[in-house]
Amino acid sequence: MNSNSKSSARARTRDTSATFENGAIETWTRPGQCIAGKLLAIRRGREFANRQSHLAVIRRRDGSRVVVQLTRLLDAEFEDRGVRVGDRIAVKFVGTRRSKSSGRSYKKFRITAQ
């Protein structure tokens, strides 16, 4: 993804600070969980550890909306795949993994986009 794409992706964000009127917040508890639908927006979330977080607002086929917190890895995956507002996407929770280098656990996802 080129630098223009990255800056335009961030330009689409807007602050949602304390409210999540955009939909239910997804919690990832079971490997295999999948959220699929149309990406409606990428919003600015709260700041954690001196890093701005982002939220993806997705509309499912049934019309319901869900908000997905973009972890560092998920955010990077969206950037690498060039995911844009309006794309049909699927976010699948693969499970919790442990980093070989740091020993920390993290949630692993698989992204598909059209």
Summary of the structure (lengths in Angstrom):
residues: 114
radius of gyration: 13.9
end to end distance: 15.5
largest distance: 41.5
contacts: 291
relative contact order: 0.21
helix: 17%
strand: 46%
